[in-house]
Amino acid sequence: MKKLAVSLLLIATAIINVACASENSRIKDSKMIETDQVPIITRAESEDVRLEDNSTEKGTKMIKMPIQINSDGIDELRYLELKEDSTIQEKIDIMIKTISEECFSGLPLKVTIYNDNRADVELVELDPANESRITWKDEYLNDKSKESTINIIVKNLLQDDYKGAWIDKVKLYYNEELITLD
């Protein structure tokens, strides 16, 4: 019985992977999603993933930083347009807010930067009085989604291709305990 269940799970996973990995799975349109602080630009047809420098009309230099969004099981590459002269904390706060809204139903994340090279991210539950049915523990830290949750947050915050000063370590916490994949 266990072998049959495992076989069915493997077949279903293979079918989903094939369907999602088709050659035409690129996003062909560019679109803007307005947030209160920064526009998010989805990836256009370019296969090149690079950080781009842009200047606004007023001379403020802007950079586009890629983030991987997983919404309803679909991965999508988007860019955040940020002021180049913003602090690391300000850039990460905008990234975290966007990731929370786009991937985690707006659940709160609290970020603390240490020595400009390490980010500690606390996954904070909403106040029980909010009557929210979505929680970190039940929706995003269960056995099925925990690894995906960690990957989305950590990979987006590390920004390996960014040439400026940036963090090189990320730690995730829930209820003041370090989250691990055990």
PyRosetta script that sets phi, psi and omega in degrees:
from pyrosetta import init, pose_from_sequence

init()
pose = pose_from_sequence("MKKLAVSLLLIATAIINVACASENSRIKDSKMIETDQVPIITRAESEDVRLEDNSTEKGTKMIKMPIQINSDGIDELRYLELKEDSTIQEKIDIMIKTISEECFSGLPLKVTIYNDNRADVELVELDPANESRITWKDEYLNDKSKESTINIIVKNLLQDDYKGAWIDKVKLYYNEELITLD")
pose.set_psi(1, -42.2)
pose.set_omega(1, 179.4)
pose.set_phi(2, -64.7)
pose.set_psi(2, -38.6)
pose.set_omega(2, 179.6)
pose.set_phi(3, -63.6)
pose.set_psi(3, -39.7)
pose.set_omega(3, 178.7)
pose.set_phi(4, -64.7)
pose.set_psi(4, -43.8)
pose.set_omega(4, 179.6)
pose.set_phi(5, -63.8)
pose.set_psi(5, -43.2)
pose.set_omega(5, 178.6)
pose.set_phi(6, -64.7)
pose.set_psi(6, -41.8)
pose.set_omega(6, 178.6)
pose.set_phi(7, -61.3)
pose.set_psi(7, -45.3)
pose.set_omega(7, 179.2)
pose.set_phi(8, -63.6)
pose.set_psi(8, -39.2)
pose.set_omega(8, 178.1)
pose.set_phi(9, -63.9)
pose.set_psi(9, -43.5)
pose.set_omega(9, 178.9)
pose.set_phi(10, -64.5)
pose.set_psi(10, -40.5)
pose.set_omega(10, 178.7)
pose.set_phi(11, -64.4)
pose.set_psi(11, -45.8)
pose.set_omega(11, 179.8)
pose.set_phi(12, -62.1)
pose.set_psi(12, -41.8)
pose.set_omega(12, 178.5)
pose.set_phi(13, -63.3)
pose.set_psi(13, -43.2)
pose.set_omega(13, 179.2)
pose.set_phi(14, -62.8)
pose.set_psi(14, -42.5)
pose.set_omega(14, 179.5)
pose.set_phi(15, -63.5)
pose.set_psi(15, -44.6)
pose.set_omega(15, 179.2)
pose.set_phi(16, -63.6)
pose.set_psi(16, -43.5)
pose.set_omega(16, 179.5)
pose.set_phi(17, -61.8)
pose.set_psi(17, -42.7)
pose.set_omega(17, 179.3)
pose.set_phi(18, -64.7)
pose.set_psi(18, -42.8)
pose.set_omega(18, -179.2)
pose.set_phi(19, -65.2)
pose.set_psi(19, -38.0)
pose.set_omega(19, -177.7)
pose.set_phi(20, -81.7)
pose.set_psi(20, -18.5)
pose.set_omega(20, -174.7)
pose.set_phi(21, -101.9)
pose.set_psi(21, 21.6)
pose.set_omega(21, -179.2)
pose.set_phi(22, -64.8)
pose.set_psi(22, 157.0)
pose.set_omega(22, -176.1)
pose.set_phi(23, -65.3)
pose.set_psi(23, -26.6)
pose.set_omega(23, -178.1)
pose.set_phi(24, -95.0)
pose.set_psi(24, 24.9)
pose.set_omega(24, -176.6)
pose.set_phi(25, -84.4)
pose.set_psi(25, 1.6)
pose.set_omega(25, 178.0)
pose.set_phi(26, -67.9)
pose.set_psi(26, 151.7)
pose.set_omega(26, 175.6)
pose.set_phi(27, -82.3)
pose.set_psi(27, 128.0)
pose.set_omega(27, -174.8)
pose.set_phi(28, -100.4)
pose.set_psi(28, -18.4)
pose.set_omega(28, -179.2)
pose.set_phi(29, -105.5)
pose.set_psi(29, 151.2)
pose.set_omega(29, 169.8)
pose.set_phi(30, -101.8)
pose.set_psi(30, 137.8)
pose.set_omega(30, 177.2)
pose.set_phi(31, -142.9)
pose.set_psi(31, 155.7)
pose.set_omega(31, 179.4)
pose.set_phi(32, -107.9)
pose.set_psi(32, 137.7)
pose.set_omega(32, 171.4)
pose.set_phi(33, -118.1)
pose.set_psi(33, 120.6)
pose.set_omega(33, -176.4)
pose.set_phi(34, -82.1)
pose.set_psi(34, 132.4)
pose.set_omega(34, 170.2)
pose.set_phi(35, -119.7)
pose.set_psi(35, 173.9)
pose.set_omega(35, -177.9)
pose.set_phi(36, -72.9)
pose.set_psi(36, -14.3)
pose.set_omega(36, -178.1)
pose.set_phi(37, -119.1)
pose.set_psi(37, -32.2)
pose.set_omega(37, -170.4)
pose.set_phi(38, -155.3)
pose.set_psi(38, 141.0)
pose.set_omega(38, 175.2)
pose.set_phi(39, -77.2)
pose.set_psi(39, 148.1)
pose.set_omega(39, 175.0)
pose.set_phi(40, -109.9)
pose.set_psi(40, 126.7)
pose.set_omega(40, -178.1)
pose.set_phi(41, -110.2)
pose.set_psi(41, 126.5)
pose.set_omega(41, 178.6)
pose.set_phi(42, -77.7)
pose.set_psi(42, 158.9)
pose.set_omega(42, -177.8)
pose.set_phi(43, -69.5)
pose.set_psi(43, 134.7)
pose.set_omega(43, 176.7)
pose.set_phi(44, -88.5)
pose.set_psi(44, -160.1)
pose.set_omega(44, -173.9)
pose.set_phi(45, -69.7)
pose.set_psi(45, -14.2)
pose.set_omega(45, -177.4)
pose.set_phi(46, -58.6)
pose.set_psi(46, 133.7)
pose.set_omega(46, 177.1)
pose.set_phi(47, -88.1)
pose.set_psi(47, -9.3)
pose.set_omega(47, -177.4)
pose.set_phi(48, -85.2)
pose.set_psi(48, 122.4)
pose.set_omega(48, 178.2)
pose.set_phi(49, -103.5)
pose.set_psi(49, 103.1)
pose.set_omega(49, -178.2)
pose.set_phi(50, -134.7)
pose.set_psi(50, 155.3)
pose.set_omega(50, 171.7)
pose.set_phi(51, -83.2)
pose.set_psi(51, 131.6)
pose.set_omega(51, -176.8)
pose.set_phi(52, -114.1)
pose.set_psi(52, 145.0)
pose.set_omega(52, 174.6)
pose.set_phi(53, -99.6)
pose.set_psi(53, 134.0)
pose.set_omega(53, 176.0)
pose.set_phi(54, -135.2)
pose.set_psi(54, 152.6)
pose.set_omega(54, 174.3)
pose.set_phi(55, -116.2)
pose.set_psi(55, 141.0)
pose.set_omega(55, 176.5)
pose.set_phi(56, -86.4)
pose.set_psi(56, 173.6)
pose.set_omega(56, -178.9)
pose.set_phi(57, -61.0)
pose.set_psi(57, -30.0)
pose.set_omega(57, -176.4)
pose.set_phi(58, -88.3)
pose.set_psi(58, 5.1)
pose.set_omega(58, 177.5)
pose.set_phi(59, 90.7)
pose.set_psi(59, -0.8)
pose.set_omega(59, 177.6)
pose.set_phi(60, -75.2)
pose.set_psi(60, 122.8)
pose.set_omega(60, -179.1)
pose.set_phi(61, -79.7)
pose.set_psi(61, 132.3)
pose.set_omega(61, -178.4)
pose.set_phi(62, -116.3)
pose.set_psi(62, 150.1)
pose.set_omega(62, 174.2)
pose.set_phi(63, -125.4)
pose.set_psi(63, 151.9)
pose.set_omega(63, 175.2)
pose.set_phi(64, -108.8)
pose.set_psi(64, 121.2)
pose.set_omega(64, -179.9)
pose.set_phi(65, -111.7)
pose.set_psi(65, 127.9)
pose.set_omega(65, -178.2)
pose.set_phi(66, -76.2)
pose.set_psi(66, 142.5)
pose.set_omega(66, 170.5)
pose.set_phi(67, -134.8)
pose.set_psi(67, 144.1)
pose.set_omega(67, 178.8)
pose.set_phi(68, -96.1)
pose.set_psi(68, 118.6)
pose.set_omega(68, -179.6)
pose.set_phi(69, -105.1)
pose.set_psi(69, 135.3)
pose.set_omega(69, 174.8)
pose.set_phi(70, -119.0)
pose.set_psi(70, 102.0)
pose.set_omega(70, -178.5)
pose.set_phi(71, -116.2)
pose.set_psi(71, 121.0)
pose.set_omega(71, -179.3)
pose.set_phi(72, 55.6)
pose.set_psi(72, 37.6)
pose.set_omega(72, 176.7)
pose.set_phi(73, 80.7)
pose.set_psi(73, 4.6)
pose.set_omega(73, -179.6)
pose.set_phi(74, -110.6)
pose.set_psi(74, 123.8)
pose.set_omega(74, 177.6)
pose.set_phi(75, -81.6)
pose.set_psi(75, 137.8)
pose.set_omega(75, -179.8)
pose.set_phi(76, -144.5)
pose.set_psi(76, 132.4)
pose.set_omega(76, 178.0)
pose.set_phi(77, -91.1)
pose.set_psi(77, 128.6)
pose.set_omega(77, 179.0)
pose.set_phi(78, -131.3)
pose.set_psi(78, 166.0)
pose.set_omega(78, 177.9)
pose.set_phi(79, -121.7)
pose.set_psi(79, 138.7)
pose.set_omega(79, 171.9)
pose.set_phi(80, -100.2)
pose.set_psi(80, 131.0)
pose.set_omega(80, 177.1)
pose.set_phi(81, -96.7)
pose.set_psi(81, 114.3)
pose.set_omega(81, -174.1)
pose.set_phi(82, -124.0)
pose.set_psi(82, 153.0)
pose.set_omega(82, 175.2)
pose.set_phi(83, -70.1)
pose.set_psi(83, 129.8)
pose.set_omega(83, -177.8)
pose.set_phi(84, -62.1)
pose.set_psi(84, -33.9)
pose.set_omega(84, -176.9)
pose.set_phi(85, -85.4)
pose.set_psi(85, 5.7)
pose.set_omega(85, 175.1)
pose.set_phi(86, -67.0)
pose.set_psi(86, 153.4)
pose.set_omega(86, 177.2)
pose.set_phi(87, -72.8)
pose.set_psi(87, 164.1)
pose.set_omega(87, 176.1)
pose.set_phi(88, -58.3)
pose.set_psi(88, -42.5)
pose.set_omega(88, 179.9)
pose.set_phi(89, -59.8)
pose.set_psi(89, -44.6)
pose.set_omega(89, -179.6)
pose.set_phi(90, -64.2)
pose.set_psi(90, -43.2)
pose.set_omega(90, 179.4)
pose.set_phi(91, -63.5)
pose.set_psi(91, -45.0)
pose.set_omega(91, -178.7)
pose.set_phi(92, -68.0)
pose.set_psi(92, -37.7)
pose.set_omega(92, 177.4)
pose.set_phi(93, -59.2)
pose.set_psi(93, -41.8)
pose.set_omega(93, 178.5)
pose.set_phi(94, -66.8)
pose.set_psi(94, -42.6)
pose.set_omega(94, 178.6)
pose.set_phi(95, -61.1)
pose.set_psi(95, -46.7)
pose.set_omega(95, -177.6)
pose.set_phi(96, -64.0)
pose.set_psi(96, -42.3)
pose.set_omega(96, 178.9)
pose.set_phi(97, -61.6)
pose.set_psi(97, -42.9)
pose.set_omega(97, 179.8)
pose.set_phi(98, -65.9)
pose.set_psi(98, -45.8)
pose.set_omega(98, 179.2)
pose.set_phi(99, -60.9)
pose.set_psi(99, -43.1)
pose.set_omega(99, 179.1)
pose.set_phi(100, -59.8)
pose.set_psi(100, -47.3)
pose.set_omega(100, -178.0)
pose.set_phi(101, -68.3)
pose.set_psi(101, -40.2)
pose.set_omega(101, -174.2)
pose.set_phi(102, -83.4)
pose.set_psi(102, -31.2)
pose.set_omega(102, -173.4)
pose.set_phi(103, -113.3)
pose.set_psi(103, -26.5)
pose.set_omega(103, -170.0)
pose.set_phi(104, -126.9)
pose.set_psi(104, 35.9)
pose.set_omega(104, 174.1)
pose.set_phi(105, 53.1)
pose.set_psi(105, 28.7)
pose.set_omega(105, 177.1)
pose.set_phi(106, 75.1)
pose.set_psi(106, 12.2)
pose.set_omega(106, 177.8)
pose.set_phi(107, -62.3)
pose.set_psi(107, 142.2)
pose.set_omega(107, -174.5)
pose.set_phi(108, -71.0)
pose.set_psi(108, 143.5)
pose.set_omega(108, 173.7)
pose.set_phi(109, -129.8)
pose.set_psi(109, 132.3)
pose.set_omega(109, 179.2)
pose.set_phi(110, -113.1)
pose.set_psi(110, 126.0)
pose.set_omega(110, -176.5)
pose.set_phi(111, -115.4)
pose.set_psi(111, 134.6)
pose.set_omega(111, 173.4)
pose.set_phi(112, -124.6)
pose.set_psi(112, 130.2)
pose.set_omega(112, -180.0)
pose.set_phi(113, -101.0)
pose.set_psi(113, 133.2)
pose.set_omega(113, 178.3)
pose.set_phi(114, -117.2)
pose.set_psi(114, 126.8)
pose.set_omega(114, 176.1)
pose.set_phi(115, 53.5)
pose.set_psi(115, 27.6)
pose.set_omega(115, -179.4)
pose.set_phi(116, 54.4)
pose.set_psi(116, 20.1)
pose.set_omega(116, 178.1)
pose.set_phi(117, -136.5)
pose.set_psi(117, -5.8)
pose.set_omega(117, 179.7)
pose.set_phi(118, -136.4)
pose.set_psi(118, 134.2)
pose.set_omega(118, 176.9)
pose.set_phi(119, -112.5)
pose.set_psi(119, 125.7)
pose.set_omega(119, 171.6)
pose.set_phi(120, -102.4)
pose.set_psi(120, 123.2)
pose.set_omega(120, -176.7)
pose.set_phi(121, -114.1)
pose.set_psi(121, 121.3)
pose.set_omega(121, 178.0)
pose.set_phi(122, -102.4)
pose.set_psi(122, 123.0)
pose.set_omega(122, 175.5)
pose.set_phi(123, -84.5)
pose.set_psi(123, 112.6)
pose.set_omega(123, -171.2)
pose.set_phi(124, -105.5)
pose.set_psi(124, 128.5)
pose.set_omega(124, 176.7)
pose.set_phi(125, -75.6)
pose.set_psi(125, 147.3)
pose.set_omega(125, 175.0)
pose.set_phi(126, -67.4)
pose.set_psi(126, 158.3)
pose.set_omega(126, 176.4)
pose.set_phi(127, -61.8)
pose.set_psi(127, 129.5)
pose.set_omega(127, -178.7)
pose.set_phi(128, -55.8)
pose.set_psi(128, -23.1)
pose.set_omega(128, 179.0)
pose.set_phi(129, -68.5)
pose.set_psi(129, -17.8)
pose.set_omega(129, 179.3)
pose.set_phi(130, -68.8)
pose.set_psi(130, -16.1)
pose.set_omega(130, -178.4)
pose.set_phi(131, 58.4)
pose.set_psi(131, 30.2)
pose.set_omega(131, 177.3)
pose.set_phi(132, -76.9)
pose.set_psi(132, 136.5)
pose.set_omega(132, 178.8)
pose.set_phi(133, -88.1)
pose.set_psi(133, -12.1)
pose.set_omega(133, -178.1)
pose.set_phi(134, -96.9)
pose.set_psi(134, 128.6)
pose.set_omega(134, 178.5)
pose.set_phi(135, -133.5)
pose.set_psi(135, 157.0)
pose.set_omega(135, 175.4)
pose.set_phi(136, -59.3)
pose.set_psi(136, -47.9)
pose.set_omega(136, -174.4)
pose.set_phi(137, -61.4)
pose.set_psi(137, -47.9)
pose.set_omega(137, -174.4)
pose.set_phi(138, -80.0)
pose.set_psi(138, -37.2)
pose.set_omega(138, -173.3)
pose.set_phi(139, -94.6)
pose.set_psi(139, -38.1)
pose.set_omega(139, -168.7)
pose.set_phi(140, -120.2)
pose.set_psi(140, -8.2)
pose.set_omega(140, 178.4)
pose.set_phi(141, -120.3)
pose.set_psi(141, 19.3)
pose.set_omega(141, 176.6)
pose.set_phi(142, -81.0)
pose.set_psi(142, 175.6)
pose.set_omega(142, -175.4)
pose.set_phi(143, -59.5)
pose.set_psi(143, -31.4)
pose.set_omega(143, -176.2)
pose.set_phi(144, -81.9)
pose.set_psi(144, -30.9)
pose.set_omega(144, -171.7)
pose.set_phi(145, -115.8)
pose.set_psi(145, -3.7)
pose.set_omega(145, -175.5)
pose.set_phi(146, -59.6)
pose.set_psi(146, -47.2)
pose.set_omega(146, -178.3)
pose.set_phi(147, -63.2)
pose.set_psi(147, -41.8)
pose.set_omega(147, 178.4)
pose.set_phi(148, -63.5)
pose.set_psi(148, -42.6)
pose.set_omega(148, 178.4)
pose.set_phi(149, -59.3)
pose.set_psi(149, -47.9)
pose.set_omega(149, 179.5)
pose.set_phi(150, -61.4)
pose.set_psi(150, -46.3)
pose.set_omega(150, -178.9)
pose.set_phi(151, -61.4)
pose.set_psi(151, -44.5)
pose.set_omega(151, -179.1)
pose.set_phi(152, -59.0)
pose.set_psi(152, -47.9)
pose.set_omega(152, -176.5)
pose.set_phi(153, -70.5)
pose.set_psi(153, -50.6)
pose.set_omega(153, -174.8)
pose.set_phi(154, -65.9)
pose.set_psi(154, -49.0)
pose.set_omega(154, -177.4)
pose.set_phi(155, -63.5)
pose.set_psi(155, -36.9)
pose.set_omega(155, 178.4)
pose.set_phi(156, -70.2)
pose.set_psi(156, -34.7)
pose.set_omega(156, -178.5)
pose.set_phi(157, -78.0)
pose.set_psi(157, -29.3)
pose.set_omega(157, -175.7)
pose.set_phi(158, -69.9)
pose.set_psi(158, -35.5)
pose.set_omega(158, 175.2)
pose.set_phi(159, 47.3)
pose.set_psi(159, 63.6)
pose.set_omega(159, -176.2)
pose.set_phi(160, -57.2)
pose.set_psi(160, -30.7)
pose.set_omega(160, -176.1)
pose.set_phi(161, -86.3)
pose.set_psi(161, -7.0)
pose.set_omega(161, -178.2)
pose.set_phi(162, -72.1)
pose.set_psi(162, 130.1)
pose.set_omega(162, -174.8)
pose.set_phi(163, -88.8)
pose.set_psi(163, -17.5)
pose.set_omega(163, -178.9)
pose.set_phi(164, -82.4)
pose.set_psi(164, -174.8)
pose.set_omega(164, 177.2)
pose.set_phi(165, -64.5)
pose.set_psi(165, 130.2)
pose.set_omega(165, -176.4)
pose.set_phi(166, -155.1)
pose.set_psi(166, 164.8)
pose.set_omega(166, 178.8)
pose.set_phi(167, -73.3)
pose.set_psi(167, 154.8)
pose.set_omega(167, 176.1)
pose.set_phi(168, -126.7)
pose.set_psi(168, 4.9)
pose.set_omega(168, 177.8)
pose.set_phi(169, -141.0)
pose.set_psi(169, 143.1)
pose.set_omega(169, 176.2)
pose.set_phi(170, -135.3)
pose.set_psi(170, 132.3)
pose.set_omega(170, 174.2)
pose.set_phi(171, -123.1)
pose.set_psi(171, 135.9)
pose.set_omega(171, 178.6)
pose.set_phi(172, -108.7)
pose.set_psi(172, 139.0)
pose.set_omega(172, -180.0)
pose.set_phi(173, -130.6)
pose.set_psi(173, 146.1)
pose.set_omega(173, 172.3)
pose.set_phi(174, -135.7)
pose.set_psi(174, 126.9)
pose.set_omega(174, -174.8)
pose.set_phi(175, 52.3)
pose.set_psi(175, 42.3)
pose.set_omega(175, 177.8)
pose.set_phi(176, 62.9)
pose.set_psi(176, 16.3)
pose.set_omega(176, 176.0)
pose.set_phi(177, -113.6)
pose.set_psi(177, 138.7)
pose.set_omega(177, 179.5)
pose.set_phi(178, -64.5)
pose.set_psi(178, 132.6)
pose.set_omega(178, 179.0)
pose.set_phi(179, -84.9)
pose.set_psi(179, 127.8)
pose.set_omega(179, 178.4)
pose.set_phi(180, -128.9)
pose.set_psi(180, 167.8)
pose.set_omega(180, -179.2)
pose.set_phi(181, -96.8)
pose.set_psi(181, 34.3)
pose.set_omega(181, -178.1)
pose.set_phi(182, -72.2)
pose.dump_pdb("model.pdb")
